[in-house]
């Protein structure tokens, strides 16, 4: 029983080390750069504008 606990803890530590060494966050993803965030924000703004344009066309 004690061996199972030790193996479980060692496995968790190994997974944590692997994730950290590959730059993963606790949520499992990789951190985004400021440029990536800004690009996505720009794309989101463009998508919102297109959706507003589309809804205004349908209302006419």
HELIX and SHEET records of a PDB file:
HELIX    1   1 UNK A    2  UNK A   21  1                                  20    
HELIX    2   2 UNK A   34  UNK A   59  1                                  26    
END                                                                             
